[in-house]
Amino acid sequence: MKKTDLAYVAGIIDGEGWIGIYTANKIYRLNVGVSNTNEWLVRWLEFAFGGHMHVLPVRHPNAKLQYDWQMCGRKAAEFLTLIYPYLRIKRYQAEIALDYQKAKRHYGHMSDKESAIAEAQRILMASLNKRGKIVK
């Protein structure tokens, strides 16, 4: 893939995407995605990088369809490695995500120490992704 395409995708992630560490039933996973009303963009991401695309339910009668593209785990880390040099806004989230995925064991249960580190990374990531006004 050309550097210009990777830079373009990094801009999409910076502006329309997310990078997160999520947990369910004490199982942690890295997730990267984009939501957008442009179907072509979301299908192109799926074609170019893998992952999965789906259509989100319409919440309002006048709303456009919204398309969602996501990838998880090692694939998400590989994707972030490709676009990392071009990220600006979500660069720190990408660093945390890559550190998390590098340290994660892919099979078996996490030790108490590993779980504590993963939870700390999840909390840090959530604080970086928090929306709303910045209170000084």
PAZAPA-4460 file (N, C-alpha, C; in steps of 0.05 Angstrom, whole numbers, plus 32768, in hexadecimal, padded with zeros to 4 digits):
% residues 136
    n_x    n_y    n_z   ca_x   ca_y   ca_z    c_x    c_y    c_z   seq   type   mol
   8011   7FE8   8000   8000   8000   8000   8012   8019   8000     1      M     A
   8009   802D   7FF1   8019   8046   7FEF   8018   8055   8009     2      K     A
   802E   8064   800E   802F   8075   8026   8018   808A   8027     3      K     A
   8011   8094   8010   7FFB   80A7   800F   7FE1   809B   8018     4      T     A
   7FDC   8082   8011   7FC4   8074   801A   7FC5   806F   8039     5      D     A
   7FDC   8068   8043   7FDF   8064   8060   7FDB   807E   806F     6      L     A
   7FE5   8094   8064   7FE1   80AE   8071   7FC4   80B6   8070     7      A     A
   7FB7   80B0   805A   7F9A   80B6   8057   7F8A   80A6   806C     8      Y     A
   7F90   808D   806F   7F82   807C   8083   7F88   8086   809F     9      V     A
   7FA0   808E   80A5   7FA6   8099   80BF   7F95   80B1   80C5    10      A     A
   7F91   80C2   80B1   7F80   80D9   80B4   7F63   80D1   80B9    11      G     A
   7F5A   80BC   80AC   7F3F   80B2   80B2   7F3D   80A9   80CE    12      I     A
   7F50   8099   80D8   7F50   8090   80F3   7F51   80A8   8107    13      I     A
   7F63   80BB   8101   7F65   80D3   8112   7F4A   80E1   8114    14      D     A
   7F3B   80E3   80FE   7F23   80F3   80FE   7F09   80E4   8102    15      G     A
   7F07   80CC   80F8   7EED   80BE   80F8   7EEF   80A3   8107    16      E     A
   7F07   809C   810F   7F0B   8081   811A   7F0E   8080   8138    17      G     A
   7F13   8067   8141   7F19   8063   815E   7F2D   804D   8161    18      W     A
   7F3B   804F   8177   7F4E   803A   8180   7F47   8035   819D    19      I     A
   7F42   801C   81A4   7F3A   8017   81BF   7F43   7FFC   81C9    20      G     A
   7F43   7FF9   81E3   7F47   7FDF   81F0   7F2E   7FDB   8200    21      I     A
   7F20   7FC5   81FA   7F06   7FC0   8206   7F07   7FA5   8215    22      Y     A
   7EF5   7FA2   8228   7EF4   7F89   8238   7ED8   7F80   823A    23      T     A
   7ED5   7F66   823A   7EBC   7F58   8240   7EC3   7F3E   824E    24      A     A
   7EB8   7F3A   8265   7EBD   7F22   8274   7EDB   7F1D   8279    25      N     A
   7EE8   7F33   8280   7F05   7F32   8286   7F17   7F2A   826E    26      K     A
   7F0C   7F2C   8256   7F1B   7F27   823E   7F1F   7F42   8230    27      I     A
   7F38   7F49   822C   7F3F   7F63   8221   7F45   7F5F   8203    28      Y     A
   7F3E   7F74   81F3   7F45   7F73   81D7   7F49   7F8F   81CC    29      R     A
   7F5B   7F91   81B9   7F60   7FA9   81AB   7F4C   7FAB   8194    30      L     A
   7F42   7FC4   8190   7F2E   7FC8   817B   7F34   7FE2   816D    31      N     A
   7F34   7FE2   8152   7F38   7FFA   8142   7F20   7FFB   812E    32      V     A
   7F16   8013   812A   7F00   8015   8117   7EFA   8031   810D    33      G     A
   7EE7   8032   80FA   7EDE   804B   80EE   7EC0   8049   80EA    34      V     A
   7EB2   805E   80F0   7E96   8060   80E9   7E93   8078   80D6    35      S     A
   7E84   8074   80C0   7E81   8089   80AD   7E68   8085   809C    36      N     A
   7E5E   809A   8090   7E46   8097   807F   7E4E   8091   8062    37      T     A
   7E67   8091   805C   7E71   808C   8041   7E77   806E   803E    38      N     A
   7E65   8060   8031   7E67   8043   802F   7E81   803B   8020    39      E     A
   7E88   804A   800B   7EA0   8044   7FFC   7EB9   8044   800E    40      W     A
   7EBC   8058   801F   7ED3   805A   8031   7ED5   8042   8043    41      L     A
   7EBF   803A   804F   7EBF   8024   8062   7EC4   8009   8054    42      V     A
   7EB9   8006   803D   7EBE   7FED   802D   7EDB   7FEC   8024    43      R     A
   7EE6   8003   801D   7F02   8004   8015   7F15   7FFC   802C    44      W     A
   7F0F   8006   8045   7F1E   7FFE   805C   7F1D   7FE0   8060    45      L     A
   7F06   7FD5   805E   7F03   7FB8   8061   7F12   7FA8   804C    46      E     A
   7F11   7FB1   8033   7F1F   7FA5   801D   7F3D   7FA7   8020    47      F     A
   7F46   7FBF   8027   7F63   7FC5   8028   7F71   7FB9   8041    48      A     A
   7F63   7FB8   8058   7F70   7FB0   8071   7F64   7F98   807F    49      F     A
   7F4D   7F8F   8075   7F3F   7F79   8083   7F2C   7F83   8097    50      G     A
   7F26   7F74   80AB   7F12   7F7C   80BF   7EF6   7F76   80B5    51      G     A
   7EE2   7F83   80C2   7EC6   7F7E   80BB   7EB7   7F98   80B9    52      H     A
   7EA4   7F99   80A6   7E93   7FB0   80A3   7E77   7FA8   80A8    53      M     A
   7E67   7FBA   80B4   7E4B   7FB6   80B6   7E3C   7FD0   80B6    54      H     A
   7E22   7FCF   80B1   7E12   7FE7   80B0   7E05   7FEA   80CB    55      V     A
   7E07   8003   80D6   7DFA   8008   80F0   7DDD   8010   80ED    56      L     A
   7DCC   8009   8100   7DB0   8010   80FE   7DAC   802F   80FD    57      P     A
   7D99   8038   80ED   7D92   8054   80EB   7D83   805C   8104    58      V     A
   7D8C   8072   8111   7D7F   807B   812A   7D69   8090   8126    59      R     A
   7D6B   809E   8110   7D58   80B3   810A   7D4E   80B1   80ED    60      H     A
   7D35   80B8   80E8   7D2B   80B4   80CD   7D3A   80C3   80B7    61      P     A
   7D46   80DA   80BD   7D54   80E9   80A9   7D72   80E4   80A8    62      N     A
   7D7C   80D1   80B9   7D98   80CC   80BA   7DA1   80BA   80A3    63      A     A
   7DBB   80BE   809B   7DC7   80AD   8087   7DCE   8092   8094    64      K     A
   7DD2   807E   8083   7DDC   8065   808C   7DF9   8069   8096    65      L     A
   7E00   805C   80AB   7E1B   805E   80B5   7E29   8042   80B3    66      Q     A
   7E41   8042   80A9   7E50   802A   80A5   7E67   8029   80B9    67      Y     A
   7E6C   8011   80C3   7E7F   800D   80D8   7E93   7FF8   80CF    68      D     A
   7EAD   7FFE   80D2   7EC2   7FEC   80CC   7ED3   7FE8   80E5    69      W     A
   7EDA   7FCF   80EC   7EE9   7FC9   8103   7EFC   7FB2   80FE    70      Q     A
   7F12   7FB2   810E   7F24   7F9B   810F   7F2E   7F99   812C    71      M     A
   7F35   7F81   8134   7F3D   7F7B   814F   7F58   7F6D   8151    72      C     A
   7F63   7F6E   8169   7F7A   7F5D   8170   7F93   7F63   815F    73      G     A
   7FA0   7F4D   8158   7FBA   7F4E   8149   7FB7   7F5D   812E    74      R     A
   7FA0   7F58   8120   7F9B   7F66   8107   7F9A   7F84   810B    75      K     A
   7F8D   7F8C   8121   7F8B   7FA9   8127   7FA7   7FB4   812D    76      A     A
   7FB7   7FA5   813B   7FD3   7FAE   8141   7FE3   7FB0   8127    77      A     A
   7FE0   7F9D   8115   7FEE   7F9F   80FC   7FE6   7FB8   80EC    78      E     A
   7FCC   7FBD   80EC   7FC1   7FD5   80DE   7FCD   7FEE   80EB    79      F     A
   7FCD   7FF0   8106   7FD7   8008   8113   7FF5   800B   810E    80      L     A
   8004   7FF6   810C   8020   7FF8   8105   8024   8004   80EA    81      T     A
   8013   7FFE   80D7   8015   8009   80BC   8010   8027   80BC    82      L     A
   7FFC   8030   80CB   7FF4   804C   80C9   8000   805D   80DF    83      I     A
   800E   8051   80F2   8019   8060   8109   802A   8078   8101    84      Y     A
   803C   8076   80EE   804C   808E   80E7   803C   80A6   80DE    85      P     A
   8024   80A2   80D6   8014   80B8   80CB   7FFE   80C2   80DE    86      Y     A
   7FFA   80B4   80F4   7FE6   80BD   8108   7FEF   80D7   8115    87      L     A
   7FDC   80E8   811C   7FE2   8100   812A   7FD1   8101   8144    88      R     A
   7FB7   8101   8142   7FA6   8104   8159   7FA5   80EB   816A    89      I     A
   7FA4   80D4   815E   7FA1   80BB   816D   7FBC   80AB   816F    90      K     A
   7FD2   80B9   816C   7FEC   80AC   816E   7FF1   80A0   8189    91      R     A
   7FEA   80AE   819E   7FEF   80A3   81B9   7FDD   808A   81BE    92      Y     A
   7FC4   808B   81B5   7FB3   8074   81B7   7FBF   805C   81A8    93      Q     A
   7FCA   8061   8191   7FD6   804C   8181   7FEE   8040   8190    94      A     A
   7FFE   8051   819D   8015   8047   81AD   800C   8035   81C4    95      E     A
   7FF7   803D   81D2   7FEC   802C   81E8   7FE2   8012   81DC    96      I     A
   7FD3   8014   81C6   7FC8   7FFC   81BA   7FDD   7FE8   81B1    97      A     A
   7FF2   7FF2   81A5   8008   7FE1   819C   8017   7FD5   81B3    98      L     A
   801C   7FE4   81C8   8029   7FD9   81E0   8017   7FC3   81ED    99      D     A
   7FFD   7FC9   81EE   7FEB   7FB5   81F9   7FEC   7F9B   81E9   100      Y     A
   7FE9   7F9D   81CE   7FE8   7F85   81BE   8002   7F76   81BF   101      Q     A
   8019   7F84   81C0   8033   7F77   81C1   8036   7F66   81DB   102      K     A
   802B   7F71   81F1   802E   7F63   820B   8019   7F4D   820F   103      A     A
   8004   7F4D   81FF   7FEE   7F3B   8203   7FF5   7F1F   81FA   104      K     A
   7FEE   7F0C   820C   7FF1   7EF0   8204   7FD8   7EE9   81F4   105      R     A
   7FDC   7ED9   81DF   7FC6   7ED4   81CD   7FB5   7EBC   81D5   106      H     A
   7FBF   7EAC   81E7   7FB0   7E95   81F1   7FB3   7E93   820F   107      Y     A
   7F9E   7E89   821B   7F9F   7E85   8238   7F96   7E9D   8247   108      G     A
   7F94   7E99   8261   7F8A   7EAF   8273   7FA1   7EC1   827A   109      H     A
   7F9A   7EDA   8281   7FAE   7EEE   8289   7FB3   7EEA   82A7   110      M     A
   7FCC   7EEF   82AE   7FD3   7EEF   82CB   7FC7   7F08   82D7   111      S     A
   7FC7   7F0A   82F1   7FBC   7F22   82FF   7FCC   7F3A   82F6   112      D     A
   7FE6   7F38   82F3   7FF7   7F4E   82EB   7FF0   7F57   82CF   113      K     A
   7FED   7F44   82BC   7FE5   7F4A   82A1   7FCA   7F57   829F   114      E     A
   7FB7   7F4D   82AF   7F9C   7F59   82B0   7F9D   7F76   82BA   115      S     A
   7FAD   7F7A   82CE   7FB0   7F95   82DA   7FBB   7FA9   82C5   116      A     A
   7FD0   7FA0   82B7   7FDC   7FB1   82A2   7FC8   7FB6   828B   117      I     A
   7FBA   7FA1   8283   7FA6   7FA5   826D   7F90   7FB8   8276   118      A     A
   7F87   7FB6   828F   7F72   7FC7   8299   7F7C   7FE4   829B   119      E     A
   7F95   7FE8   82A3   7FA0   8003   82A4   7FA2   800F   8287   120      A     A
   7FAA   7FFF   8274   7FAB   8008   8258   7F8F   800E   824E   121      Q     A
   7F7B   7FFE   8255   7F5F   8003   824D   7F55   801D   8258   122      R     A
   7F5B   8022   8272   7F52   803B   827F   7F5F   8053   8272   123      I     A
   7F79   8051   826E   7F88   8067   8261   7F7D   806C   8245   124      L     A
   7F78   8057   8236   7F6D   805B   821B   7F51   8068   821C   125      M     A
   7F40   805F   822F   7F25   806A   8232   7F27   8088   8239   126      A     A
   7F3A   808F   824A   7F3C   80AC   8251   7F45   80BD   8239   127      S     A
   7F56   80B2   8228   7F5F   80C0   8210   7F48   80C2   81FB   128      L     A
   7F36   80AF   81FB   7F20   80AF   81E8   7F07   80BD   81F2   129      N     A
   7F07   80C6   820A   7EF0   80D2   8216   7EE7   80EB   8207   130      K     A
   7ECD   80ED   8202   7EC2   8104   81F4   7EB9   8119   8208   131      R     A
   7EB5   8131   81FE   7EAA   8146   820E   7EBE   815D   8212   132      G     A
   7EB6   8170   8222   7EC7   8187   8227   7EDE   8180   8239   133      K     A
   7EF4   818E   8234   7F0C   818B   8245   7F09   819F   825B   134      I     A
   7F0A   8195   8274   7F07   81A6   828B   7F23   81AC   8296   135      V     A
   7F29   81C5   8299   7F44   81CD   82A3   7F43   81D5   82C0   136      K     A
***
